[in-house]
Amino acid sequence: MPLFQSFAELNDALAATTKKLEKRAFIADYLRALPIEDAGRAALWLSGTPFAETDRRVLNIGGSLLSKAVAELSGATSEAMSAAYRRHGDFGAAAADLLYGHAPTTATLTLADIETALAALAEARGPVPKLRLLLDLLRRATPDETKYLIKLVTGDMRTGVKQFLVEEAIAEAWPLQSAIPAELQKSAPAATPAAVLKSAPAAGLESVRRATMFTGSLPEVVALAAAGTLDHARMKLFHPIGFMLASPVQTTAEAIARFTEEIKAELGPAANASETENSVILSEASESLRPLLERNKQSSRESNGPAFRSSVLKAAQLEDKYDGIRAQLHVAPVESGQARVALYSRNRDDLSESFPDLVEAFSPITEPAILDGEILAWNPAAHRALSFSALQQRLGRKRVTQEMLRDIPVVLVVFDILYRGETLLLNEPLIERRATLEDFAARWSPATASTQARGQSHLFEAQQDPSFPRLILANATRLETPRLSASAQLDQAYLDARARGNEGVMIKSLASTYQPGRRGLAWLKLKRELATLDVVVTGVEYGNGRRAHVLSDYTFAISDPDDPAQPLKNVGKAYSGLTDQEIADMTAFFKAHTLEDNGHFRTVEPTIVLEVAFNNVMRSTRHASGFALRFPRILRIRTDKPVNEIDTLQRVEEIYNSQPDKPIDDPEP
């Protein structure tokens, strides 16, 4: 039986190289040599997860429980454990370090043993039985095995391997079965292997990825690939499909330039074809896309001129960029007549527990579907979103109280549909998916009206009917206003979105297919930084991973001249924006200017001034200033600015009050 020690050794080899092709070859060779069931287990774990996406089990084992187990087995003090973590920047590697001399040196654990142990840990309820099972498992593990057991439990292998690379390795491991297109196998059985295999890798990888998307199970995909039956994979709901992402832009000019580039690529045949070829293209286009191609046919002859840019933007859809939680809704009927409903985050976490009111509201939908949208805290009287800080109060909760359901109602604003009935819609252009979504929303949105008491009613001017739809169709418009320039249209759309309390504006190509997990130019998001502040660093802490050795996370403050007792008041924390060299220099400086060393966190002399950008300002009781910056980013170290010239609390209040989407909810906890 294959040993877990060999799996650990493979991961050491993967972590030791930065070459993608080398990693893929290591994985393919390893998987190919295993029995199919073990290859399925290994493929799943290499991607960093103990269970398949369609498997609803969770381990619920945190750092505290792991620390207790390692401390008991190694006899290490908390100081020794902190020092080991600081050396390695990874708790799995730190545990292995501490367990040398305290753990078995002969490997006995098989991959099947690990699968059984993970199942038992997921089934156990409460920290005491989980700790007992964890100790039983780790007592049987070598230090190297413990390192990767802990990494697997925490969901981060730290080998530079993600699921897409495992999929590539599966296609490479079984090329004759997974990579040769079925039509080639049937129509040209006598073809030379070299001729067939020349086009096989791309076709094989596409088949593997399609099967993974359909089934949500790498072990199942391995079995299909090895059997040469990847085309047998069928779509299963209730595992998240990768979200299509948008590329950020800061200005309308940048948006127009990048979007034009994308559309020119998408409509390349129409942009460069002859009149005869154009006629063929138009005849083969779908009814909904034909007007777009027709409109571009003439202007494409001047593909770098204003006529082309104008035509391109008329092939664009504008949507508000919402400030909530991106979510994917899966819904399907069950025998009871109601629907099974699940909500998934961009990180593929199941959000259903945090939003039972949405699950309940969507249960009347008896048509299988996958929708893409944004969960928002909602003011039903004004028909607009509340601030993100209101929504934050409902995130990550195992139990949502009736008071919270009443005071912070939520909706799902939907802007795309990926699956309906028995049809996967990813390869349909946005213009057609939008028509399908509009039809779906018209049919089912009224059924999601809630009878719960409306939340935050003390903020509304008049009592309204407590029923309101929880499924809301996102507004979408096309850039077709002839009396304004493209730049002016985008500027106005951005201002309108901000006035509605939203973050910015999305620009989407009507010809774009839905590309799971991809970030391209077919979708752009126009978000502008609200402002910048000059702040002073008051506290620093060590980072994680490769930054575990350096002080890379900075708490910062603004000044309050009206409070002599506390003239500096914290307003946020940032950890992005500086180079590795700048962080190294700052680490040396802060170590020499520490006022209080609390181990992981240090209070430092307030002498380093930073310029930070951010998206918006929220009220907060977390900081002495009473405010918190959302998504702060360090722009530069202000060596030219003394501390007595940093921004003030009054300036933060001015920015807060100037926001068109200024929160009207209670302060965050």
C-alpha positions as CSV (number, residue, x, y, z in Angstrom):
1,M,0.0,0.0,0.0
2,P,1.4,3.5,-0.9
3,L,2.7,5.3,2.2
4,F,2.0,8.9,3.2
5,Q,5.7,9.3,3.6
6,S,6.1,9.1,-0.1
7,F,3.4,11.8,-0.5
8,A,5.4,14.0,2.0
9,E,8.6,13.5,0.0
10,L,6.8,14.5,-3.2
11,N,5.7,17.7,-1.6
12,D,9.2,18.4,-0.4
13,A,10.3,18.1,-4.0
14,L,7.5,20.3,-5.2
15,A,8.3,23.0,-2.7
16,A,12.0,22.9,-3.7
17,T,11.4,23.9,-7.3
18,T,9.8,27.0,-8.8
19,K,9.6,25.5,-12.3
20,K,6.0,24.8,-13.2
21,L,6.8,22.1,-15.8
22,E,9.0,20.3,-13.3
23,K,6.3,20.4,-10.7
24,R,3.8,19.0,-13.2
25,A,6.1,16.2,-14.2
26,F,6.7,15.2,-10.6
27,I,3.0,15.0,-9.9
28,A,2.2,13.1,-13.1
29,D,4.9,10.5,-12.5
30,Y,3.7,10.1,-8.9
31,L,0.0,9.7,-9.7
32,R,0.7,7.4,-12.7
33,A,2.5,4.9,-10.4
34,L,-0.3,4.7,-7.8
35,P,-3.4,2.5,-7.8
36,I,-6.3,4.6,-9.1
37,E,-8.0,5.1,-5.7
38,D,-4.7,6.3,-4.1
39,A,-4.0,8.5,-7.1
40,G,-7.4,10.1,-6.6
41,R,-6.7,10.7,-2.9
42,A,-3.3,12.2,-3.7
43,A,-4.6,14.5,-6.4
44,L,-7.2,15.9,-4.0
45,W,-4.7,16.5,-1.2
46,L,-2.1,18.0,-3.5
47,S,-4.6,20.7,-4.3
48,G,-4.7,21.6,-0.6
49,T,-8.1,20.2,0.5
50,P,-9.0,17.1,2.5
51,F,-12.3,16.6,0.9
52,A,-13.8,17.1,-2.6
53,E,-15.8,20.2,-3.3
54,T,-19.0,18.1,-3.5
55,D,-18.3,16.6,-0.1
56,R,-19.9,18.8,2.6
57,R,-17.7,17.5,5.5
58,V,-15.4,19.9,7.3
59,L,-12.6,19.3,9.8
60,N,-13.2,22.3,12.0
61,I,-9.6,22.1,13.4
62,G,-8.0,25.4,14.2
63,G,-4.6,26.5,15.2
64,S,-5.3,26.2,18.9
65,L,-6.1,22.5,18.7
66,L,-3.1,21.8,16.5
67,S,-0.8,23.8,18.9
68,K,-2.1,21.7,21.9
69,A,-1.4,18.5,20.0
70,V,2.1,19.4,19.0
71,A,2.9,20.8,22.4
72,E,1.8,17.5,24.1
73,L,3.7,15.3,21.6
74,S,6.9,17.4,21.6
75,G,7.0,18.8,25.1
76,A,7.8,22.2,23.6
77,T,6.9,25.4,25.5
78,S,4.9,28.2,23.9
79,E,8.1,30.2,23.5
80,A,9.8,27.3,21.7
81,M,6.8,26.9,19.5
82,S,6.8,30.6,18.6
83,A,10.5,30.5,17.8
84,A,10.1,27.5,15.6
85,Y,7.3,29.2,13.7
86,R,9.4,32.3,13.3
87,R,12.2,30.1,11.8
88,H,10.0,28.4,9.3
89,G,7.0,30.8,8.7
90,D,4.8,27.7,8.6
91,F,3.3,25.7,11.4
92,G,3.6,22.4,9.7
93,A,7.3,22.8,9.2
94,A,7.7,24.2,12.7
95,A,5.9,21.1,14.1
96,A,8.2,18.8,12.2
97,D,11.2,20.6,13.6
98,L,9.9,20.3,17.2
99,L,9.0,16.6,16.8
100,Y,12.3,15.3,15.6
101,G,13.4,12.9,18.4
102,H,9.9,12.6,19.7
103,A,8.2,10.9,16.7
104,P,8.5,7.6,14.9
105,T,11.3,7.3,12.3
106,T,9.7,4.4,10.4
107,A,6.8,5.3,8.2
108,T,3.7,3.1,8.5
109,L,0.8,5.3,7.5
110,T,-0.8,4.7,4.1
111,L,-2.9,7.1,2.1
112,A,-6.0,5.0,2.9
113,D,-5.1,5.4,6.7
114,I,-5.0,9.2,6.3
115,E,-8.4,9.2,4.5
116,T,-9.9,7.2,7.3
117,A,-8.4,9.5,10.0
118,L,-9.7,12.6,8.2
119,A,-13.2,11.1,8.0
120,A,-13.1,10.4,11.8
121,L,-11.9,13.9,12.5
122,A,-14.7,15.4,10.5
123,E,-17.3,13.3,12.2
124,A,-16.0,14.1,15.8
125,R,-17.9,16.8,17.6
126,G,-16.2,19.1,20.1
127,P,-12.5,19.9,20.8
128,V,-11.9,17.0,23.2
129,P,-12.7,14.1,20.9
130,K,-11.0,15.9,18.0
131,L,-7.8,16.4,20.0
132,R,-7.8,12.7,21.0
133,L,-8.1,11.6,17.4
134,L,-5.5,14.1,16.3
135,L,-3.1,12.9,18.9
136,D,-3.7,9.3,17.8
137,L,-2.9,10.2,14.2
138,L,0.2,12.3,14.9
139,R,1.7,9.7,17.3
140,R,1.9,7.3,14.3
141,A,3.4,9.9,11.9
142,T,7.0,10.7,11.2
143,P,8.0,14.3,11.5
144,D,7.9,14.8,7.7
145,E,4.4,13.2,7.6
146,T,3.3,15.5,10.4
147,K,4.4,18.5,8.5
148,Y,2.1,17.7,5.6
149,L,-0.7,16.4,7.7
150,I,-0.9,19.8,9.4
151,K,-0.6,21.6,6.1
152,L,-3.5,19.5,4.8
153,V,-5.6,20.1,7.8
154,T,-5.1,23.8,7.6
155,G,-5.7,23.8,3.8
156,D,-2.4,25.3,2.7
157,M,0.3,22.9,1.4
158,R,2.6,25.8,0.5
159,T,4.3,23.9,-2.3
160,G,3.3,26.3,-5.1
161,V,0.7,23.8,-6.4
162,K,-2.9,24.8,-7.1
163,Q,-5.7,22.8,-8.5
164,F,-5.1,23.9,-12.1
165,L,-1.6,22.4,-12.0
166,V,-3.0,19.1,-10.6
167,E,-5.4,19.1,-13.5
168,E,-2.5,19.5,-15.9
169,A,-0.7,16.7,-14.3
170,I,-3.7,14.4,-14.6
171,A,-3.9,15.1,-18.3
172,E,-0.2,14.3,-18.6
173,A,-0.4,11.2,-16.4
174,W,-3.0,9.5,-18.6
175,P,-2.4,11.0,-22.1
176,L,-3.7,8.1,-24.2
177,Q,-7.0,8.1,-22.3
178,S,-7.6,11.7,-21.3
179,A,-5.8,13.6,-24.0
180,I,-6.7,12.1,-27.3
181,P,-9.9,13.7,-28.6
182,A,-12.7,11.1,-28.9
183,E,-13.3,12.0,-32.5
184,L,-9.7,11.2,-33.4
185,Q,-9.9,7.9,-31.6
186,K,-13.1,6.9,-33.5
187,S,-12.4,8.4,-36.9
188,A,-8.7,7.7,-37.2
189,P,-7.9,4.5,-35.3
190,A,-4.9,3.8,-37.5
191,A,-3.4,7.3,-37.1
192,T,0.2,7.3,-36.0
193,P,0.5,8.0,-32.2
194,A,2.8,10.9,-32.8
195,A,0.4,12.6,-35.1
196,V,-2.5,12.1,-32.7
197,L,-0.6,13.1,-29.6
198,K,0.7,16.3,-31.2
199,S,-2.7,17.9,-30.5
200,A,-3.5,15.8,-27.4
201,P,-2.3,17.8,-24.4
202,A,-4.5,20.8,-24.9
203,A,-7.5,18.7,-25.7
204,G,-6.8,16.5,-22.7
205,L,-6.4,19.3,-20.3
206,E,-9.6,20.9,-21.5
207,S,-11.4,17.6,-20.9
208,V,-9.9,17.2,-17.4
209,R,-10.9,20.8,-16.5
210,R,-14.4,20.3,-17.9
211,A,-14.8,17.1,-15.9
212,T,-13.5,18.8,-12.7
213,M,-16.0,21.7,-13.2
214,F,-18.9,19.3,-13.8
215,T,-18.2,16.8,-10.9
216,G,-16.4,18.9,-8.3
217,S,-14.3,15.9,-7.4
218,L,-10.7,15.3,-8.3
219,P,-10.8,11.6,-7.3
220,E,-13.7,11.1,-9.6
221,V,-11.8,12.9,-12.4
222,V,-8.7,10.8,-11.9
223,A,-10.8,7.6,-12.2
224,L,-12.5,8.9,-15.4
225,A,-9.1,10.0,-16.9
226,A,-7.5,6.6,-16.2
227,A,-10.5,4.9,-17.8
228,G,-10.6,7.2,-20.8
229,T,-14.2,8.2,-20.0
230,L,-13.8,11.9,-19.2
231,D,-16.7,12.6,-21.7
232,H,-19.0,10.7,-19.3
233,A,-18.7,13.5,-16.7
234,R,-22.0,15.1,-15.9
235,M,-22.8,18.4,-14.2
236,K,-23.5,18.2,-10.5
237,L,-24.8,21.2,-8.5
238,F,-23.7,22.2,-5.0
239,H,-20.0,22.6,-5.6
240,P,-18.8,26.1,-6.5
241,I,-17.6,26.8,-10.1
242,G,-14.7,29.3,-10.3
243,F,-15.8,32.9,-10.4
244,M,-15.0,35.0,-13.5
245,L,-13.0,38.0,-12.3
246,A,-12.7,41.6,-13.6
247,S,-9.5,43.5,-14.2
248,P,-9.3,46.8,-12.3
249,V,-8.8,50.2,-14.0
250,Q,-8.5,53.6,-12.3
251,T,-9.5,56.0,-15.1
252,T,-12.0,56.1,-17.9
253,A,-9.2,56.5,-20.4
254,E,-7.6,53.3,-19.2
255,A,-11.0,51.6,-19.3
256,I,-11.6,52.6,-22.9
257,A,-8.1,51.7,-24.1
258,R,-8.1,48.2,-22.4
259,F,-11.7,47.4,-23.4
260,T,-11.1,48.3,-27.0
261,E,-8.1,46.0,-27.0
262,E,-10.2,43.1,-25.7
263,I,-13.1,43.6,-28.1
264,K,-10.7,43.9,-31.1
265,A,-9.4,40.5,-30.1
266,E,-12.8,39.0,-29.6
267,L,-14.1,40.3,-32.9
268,G,-10.8,39.7,-34.7
269,P,-12.3,37.8,-37.6
270,A,-14.9,40.5,-38.2
271,A,-12.3,43.2,-37.8
272,N,-9.9,41.8,-40.4
273,A,-12.0,39.8,-42.7
274,S,-13.0,40.6,-46.3
275,E,-16.5,41.4,-47.2
276,T,-17.2,37.8,-48.2
277,E,-15.7,36.5,-45.0
278,N,-17.7,39.0,-43.0
279,S,-20.9,37.7,-44.6
280,V,-20.0,34.2,-43.5
281,I,-19.2,35.3,-40.0
282,L,-22.5,37.2,-39.7
283,S,-24.5,34.3,-41.0
284,E,-23.0,32.0,-38.4
285,A,-23.4,34.4,-35.5
286,S,-26.3,34.0,-33.1
287,E,-29.3,36.3,-33.5
288,S,-28.3,38.3,-30.5
289,L,-24.7,38.9,-31.5
290,R,-25.3,39.5,-35.2
291,P,-26.2,43.3,-34.7
292,L,-23.0,43.8,-32.7
293,L,-20.9,42.2,-35.5
294,E,-22.8,44.1,-38.1
295,R,-22.2,47.4,-36.3
296,N,-18.5,46.7,-36.0
297,K,-18.1,45.6,-39.7
298,Q,-17.7,49.1,-41.1
299,S,-15.9,50.8,-38.2
300,S,-13.4,47.9,-37.9
301,R,-11.6,49.1,-41.1
302,E,-10.3,51.9,-38.9
303,S,-9.6,49.7,-35.9
304,N,-7.4,52.2,-34.2
305,G,-9.6,55.2,-34.7
306,P,-12.4,56.9,-32.8
307,A,-15.1,55.2,-34.9
308,F,-14.0,51.8,-33.9
309,R,-13.7,52.8,-30.2
310,S,-17.2,54.2,-30.3
311,S,-18.6,51.1,-31.9
312,V,-16.7,48.9,-29.4
313,L,-18.2,50.6,-26.5
314,K,-21.7,50.1,-27.9
315,A,-20.9,46.4,-27.5
316,A,-20.4,47.0,-23.7
317,Q,-22.8,46.5,-20.8
318,L,-22.5,48.7,-17.7
319,E,-23.4,47.5,-14.2
320,D,-22.9,48.9,-10.8
321,K,-19.9,47.5,-8.8
322,Y,-21.5,46.5,-5.6
323,D,-19.8,46.6,-2.2
324,G,-20.9,43.3,-0.7
325,I,-19.9,39.6,-0.7
326,R,-19.5,37.9,-4.1
327,A,-21.6,34.8,-4.0
328,Q,-22.7,31.9,-6.2
329,L,-26.2,30.6,-5.6
330,H,-26.9,26.9,-6.3
331,V,-30.5,25.8,-6.2
332,A,-32.3,22.6,-7.2
333,P,-35.6,21.0,-6.4
334,V,-35.8,18.1,-3.9
335,E,-38.5,15.5,-3.2
336,S,-40.2,17.6,-0.6
337,G,-41.2,20.1,-3.3
338,Q,-39.0,22.8,-1.9
339,A,-35.5,23.5,-3.2
340,R,-32.1,22.7,-1.8
341,V,-30.2,26.0,-1.7
342,A,-26.5,26.8,-1.1
343,L,-24.4,30.0,-1.3
344,Y,-20.7,29.9,-2.0
345,S,-18.0,32.6,-1.6
346,R,-15.2,33.4,-4.0
347,N,-13.0,31.3,-1.7
348,R,-15.4,28.4,-2.3
349,D,-16.6,28.6,1.3
350,D,-20.2,27.6,2.1
351,L,-22.0,30.8,3.2
352,S,-25.4,29.3,3.7
353,E,-25.1,29.1,7.5
354,S,-24.5,32.9,7.7
355,F,-27.5,33.7,5.5
356,P,-30.4,31.4,6.5
357,D,-32.9,34.0,5.5
358,L,-31.6,33.8,1.9
359,V,-31.7,30.1,1.9
360,E,-35.3,30.2,3.1
361,A,-36.3,32.9,0.6
362,F,-34.9,30.9,-2.3
363,S,-36.4,27.6,-1.3
364,P,-39.6,28.1,-3.5
365,I,-37.4,28.1,-6.6
366,T,-37.9,24.7,-8.1
367,E,-35.8,25.1,-11.3
368,P,-32.1,24.0,-11.2
369,A,-29.9,27.0,-11.6
370,I,-26.5,28.5,-10.7
371,L,-26.5,32.3,-10.3
372,D,-23.6,34.7,-9.9
373,G,-24.2,37.8,-7.8
374,E,-23.4,39.9,-4.7
375,I,-24.9,39.5,-1.2
376,L,-25.7,43.0,0.2
377,A,-27.1,44.3,3.4
378,W,-30.3,46.0,2.2
379,N,-32.5,49.0,2.9
380,P,-35.9,47.8,1.4
381,A,-37.6,51.2,1.9
382,A,-35.0,53.0,-0.2
383,H,-34.3,50.0,-2.4
384,R,-30.5,50.3,-2.0
385,A,-27.6,48.7,-0.2
386,L,-26.5,49.5,3.3
387,S,-22.8,49.9,4.0
388,F,-20.4,46.9,4.0
389,S,-19.9,47.4,7.7
390,A,-23.5,46.4,8.3
391,L,-23.0,43.2,6.3
392,Q,-19.8,42.4,8.2
393,Q,-21.8,41.8,11.4
394,R,-23.3,38.7,9.7
395,L,-20.2,37.1,8.3
396,G,-18.7,34.0,9.8
397,R,-21.4,33.4,12.3
398,K,-22.5,29.8,13.2
399,R,-25.7,31.2,14.6
400,V,-27.6,34.2,13.3
401,T,-30.0,35.6,15.8
402,Q,-33.5,36.7,15.0
403,E,-32.6,40.2,16.0
404,M,-29.8,40.2,13.4
405,L,-32.1,38.8,10.7
406,R,-34.5,41.6,11.5
407,D,-32.0,44.5,11.8
408,I,-29.7,43.5,8.9
409,P,-31.8,42.1,6.1
410,V,-29.8,40.9,3.1
411,V,-30.5,40.3,-0.6
412,L,-28.7,38.7,-3.5
413,V,-28.3,41.0,-6.4
414,V,-27.7,38.8,-9.5
415,F,-25.8,39.8,-12.6
416,D,-25.0,36.4,-14.3
417,I,-26.5,32.9,-14.8
418,L,-24.2,29.9,-15.3
419,Y,-26.6,27.1,-15.4
420,R,-30.4,26.7,-15.9
421,G,-32.5,23.6,-16.2
422,E,-30.1,21.1,-17.6
423,T,-28.0,23.5,-19.6
424,L,-24.6,24.9,-18.8
425,L,-24.4,28.4,-20.1
426,L,-20.7,29.3,-19.7
427,N,-20.0,29.3,-23.4
428,E,-22.9,31.5,-24.2
429,P,-22.1,35.2,-24.8
430,L,-23.1,37.6,-22.1
431,I,-25.9,39.1,-24.2
432,E,-27.6,35.8,-24.3
433,R,-26.9,34.9,-20.6
434,R,-28.3,38.2,-19.6
435,A,-31.6,37.5,-21.5
436,T,-31.8,34.1,-19.8
437,L,-31.1,35.8,-16.4
438,E,-33.8,38.4,-17.0
439,D,-36.3,35.7,-17.8
440,F,-35.3,33.7,-14.7
441,A,-35.5,36.7,-12.4
442,A,-38.9,37.7,-13.8
443,R,-40.2,34.2,-13.0
444,W,-38.7,33.6,-9.6
445,S,-37.9,37.0,-7.9
446,P,-41.5,37.5,-6.6
447,A,-41.3,34.0,-5.0
448,T,-38.4,35.1,-2.9
449,A,-40.3,38.0,-1.2
450,S,-39.7,37.7,2.6
451,T,-42.4,38.1,5.2
452,Q,-39.8,38.9,7.9
453,A,-40.0,42.2,9.6
454,R,-37.9,44.7,7.7
455,G,-34.5,45.5,9.2
456,Q,-33.3,48.8,10.5
457,S,-36.9,50.2,10.4
458,H,-35.9,53.0,12.7
459,L,-33.9,54.4,9.8
460,F,-36.8,54.6,7.4
461,E,-39.2,57.4,7.1
462,A,-42.3,55.3,6.7
463,Q,-43.5,51.8,7.4
464,Q,-43.5,49.6,4.2
465,D,-44.9,46.2,3.4
466,P,-42.5,43.8,5.1
467,S,-42.4,41.6,2.1
468,F,-39.7,42.3,-0.5
469,P,-37.8,40.1,-3.0
470,R,-34.5,38.7,-1.8
471,L,-33.5,38.0,-5.4
472,I,-32.8,41.3,-7.2
473,L,-31.7,41.7,-10.8
474,A,-28.7,44.0,-11.2
475,N,-29.4,47.0,-13.4
476,A,-27.6,46.8,-16.7
477,T,-27.3,49.4,-19.4
478,R,-25.5,49.7,-22.7
479,L,-23.1,52.5,-23.7
480,E,-25.3,53.8,-26.6
481,T,-25.9,57.5,-25.7
482,P,-24.8,59.4,-28.8
483,R,-24.8,62.9,-27.3
484,L,-22.0,62.1,-24.9
485,S,-18.4,61.0,-25.5
486,A,-17.4,57.6,-24.3
487,S,-15.4,59.1,-21.5
488,A,-18.2,61.3,-20.4
489,Q,-20.6,58.3,-20.4
490,L,-18.3,56.3,-18.2
491,D,-17.7,59.2,-15.9
492,Q,-21.4,59.7,-15.4
493,A,-22.0,56.0,-14.9
494,Y,-19.4,55.9,-12.2
495,L,-20.8,59.0,-10.4
496,D,-24.4,57.5,-10.6
497,A,-23.2,54.2,-9.2
498,R,-21.4,56.0,-6.3
499,A,-24.6,58.1,-5.7
500,R,-26.5,54.8,-5.3
501,G,-24.1,53.8,-2.6
502,N,-22.1,51.4,-4.7
503,E,-18.3,51.1,-5.3
504,G,-18.0,51.9,-8.9
505,V,-19.0,50.6,-12.3
506,M,-18.4,47.3,-14.2
507,I,-17.8,47.3,-18.0
508,K,-18.5,44.0,-19.7
509,S,-18.2,42.8,-23.2
510,L,-21.6,41.6,-24.5
511,A,-19.7,39.0,-26.5
512,S,-17.8,37.6,-23.5
513,T,-18.2,34.0,-22.4
514,Y,-18.0,33.1,-18.7
515,Q,-14.5,32.0,-18.0
516,P,-14.3,30.4,-14.5
517,G,-11.3,31.6,-12.4
518,R,-10.0,33.9,-15.1
519,R,-9.3,37.6,-15.0
520,G,-9.2,39.2,-18.4
521,L,-10.1,42.5,-20.2
522,A,-13.6,41.3,-21.2
523,W,-14.7,42.5,-17.7
524,L,-13.3,45.7,-16.2
525,K,-14.1,47.3,-12.9
526,L,-13.7,51.1,-12.6
527,K,-13.0,51.9,-9.0
528,R,-11.2,55.1,-7.9
529,E,-9.4,55.6,-4.6
530,L,-11.4,57.8,-2.4
531,A,-8.5,59.7,-1.0
532,T,-5.1,59.3,0.6
533,L,-3.9,60.0,4.2
534,D,-0.5,60.6,5.7
535,V,-0.3,58.5,8.8
536,V,2.3,57.4,11.4
537,V,3.1,53.8,12.3
538,T,2.4,53.0,15.9
539,G,2.5,49.2,15.9
540,V,4.1,46.4,13.8
541,E,3.7,42.6,13.7
542,Y,5.3,39.7,11.9
543,G,3.7,38.5,8.7
544,N,2.9,35.0,7.6
545,G,4.5,32.5,5.2
546,R,7.6,34.0,3.6
547,R,7.1,37.1,5.7
548,A,7.1,35.3,9.0
549,H,10.6,36.6,9.6
550,V,9.9,40.3,9.0
551,L,7.7,43.0,10.5
552,S,5.5,43.5,7.5
553,D,2.0,44.5,9.0
554,Y,1.7,48.1,10.2
555,T,-0.9,49.6,12.4
556,F,-1.1,53.4,11.9
557,A,-2.6,56.5,13.4
558,I,-3.7,60.0,12.6
559,S,-3.4,62.9,15.0
560,D,-6.0,64.5,17.2
561,P,-4.8,67.9,18.3
562,D,-7.9,68.3,20.5
563,D,-7.0,65.4,22.8
564,P,-3.7,66.1,24.6
565,A,-4.1,62.9,26.5
566,Q,-4.2,60.8,23.4
567,P,-2.8,62.8,20.5
568,L,-2.4,59.8,18.1
569,K,-5.4,57.6,17.3
570,N,-5.2,54.4,15.3
571,V,-7.3,54.3,12.2
572,G,-6.2,51.1,10.4
573,K,-3.6,48.5,9.4
574,A,-1.9,47.8,6.1
575,Y,0.4,45.1,4.9
576,S,0.7,45.7,1.1
577,G,2.5,48.2,-1.1
578,L,6.1,48.0,0.0
579,T,8.9,46.1,-1.6
580,D,10.8,43.3,0.1
581,Q,13.8,45.5,0.5
582,E,11.7,48.3,2.1
583,I,10.1,45.8,4.5
584,A,13.6,44.5,5.4
585,D,14.8,48.0,6.1
586,M,11.6,48.8,8.1
587,T,12.1,45.6,10.2
588,A,15.6,46.6,11.2
589,F,14.4,50.1,12.1
590,F,11.4,49.0,14.1
591,K,13.4,46.4,16.1
592,A,15.7,49.2,17.1
593,H,12.8,51.5,18.0
594,T,10.5,49.2,19.9
595,L,8.7,50.6,22.9
596,E,7.0,47.3,23.9
597,D,7.7,43.8,22.6
598,N,4.7,41.5,23.0
599,G,6.2,38.7,20.9
600,H,4.3,38.7,17.6
601,F,3.2,42.4,18.0
602,R,5.4,45.4,18.9
603,T,4.5,48.9,19.9
604,V,7.0,51.2,18.2
605,E,8.1,54.8,18.4
606,P,5.8,56.9,16.2
607,T,8.3,58.2,13.7
608,I,7.7,56.6,10.4
609,V,5.1,58.4,8.2
610,L,3.3,56.5,5.4
611,E,1.0,57.7,2.7
612,V,-1.9,55.2,2.4
613,A,-4.8,54.9,0.0
614,F,-8.1,53.3,0.7
615,N,-11.6,52.7,-0.8
616,N,-13.8,54.2,1.9
617,V,-14.1,55.1,5.6
618,M,-16.3,53.3,8.0
619,R,-17.2,54.0,11.6
620,S,-15.6,51.6,14.0
621,T,-15.2,51.0,17.7
622,R,-12.2,48.9,17.0
623,H,-9.9,51.9,16.8
624,A,-9.6,54.9,19.1
625,S,-10.2,57.3,16.3
626,G,-13.8,55.9,15.9
627,F,-13.1,55.2,12.2
628,A,-11.5,52.4,10.1
629,L,-10.2,52.6,6.5
630,R,-11.4,49.9,4.2
631,F,-8.8,48.2,2.0
632,P,-5.9,50.5,3.0
633,R,-2.8,50.2,0.8
634,I,0.7,51.8,1.4
635,L,1.6,54.1,-1.5
636,R,5.0,55.2,-0.1
637,I,7.1,55.9,2.9
638,R,7.1,59.7,3.5
639,T,10.6,60.4,4.5
640,D,10.0,64.0,3.6
641,K,7.2,64.5,6.1
642,P,7.5,65.0,9.9
643,V,5.1,63.4,12.2
644,N,3.6,66.8,13.2
645,E,2.3,67.1,9.6
646,I,0.3,63.9,9.4
647,D,-3.4,64.1,8.7
648,T,-5.9,64.7,11.5
649,L,-9.0,63.2,12.9
650,Q,-10.9,66.2,11.5
651,R,-9.7,65.3,8.0
652,V,-10.8,61.7,8.4
653,E,-14.3,62.9,9.5
654,E,-14.4,65.2,6.4
655,I,-13.6,62.3,4.1
656,Y,-16.2,60.2,5.9
657,N,-18.9,62.8,5.5
658,S,-18.1,63.5,1.9
659,Q,-18.7,59.9,0.8
660,P,-21.7,59.7,-1.5
661,D,-22.3,56.2,0.0
662,K,-21.7,57.3,3.6
663,P,-23.0,54.5,5.9
664,I,-26.2,55.2,7.7
665,D,-26.1,52.1,9.9
666,D,-24.9,51.7,13.4
667,P,-21.2,51.6,14.1
668,E,-19.5,48.2,13.5
669,P,-18.7,46.2,16.6
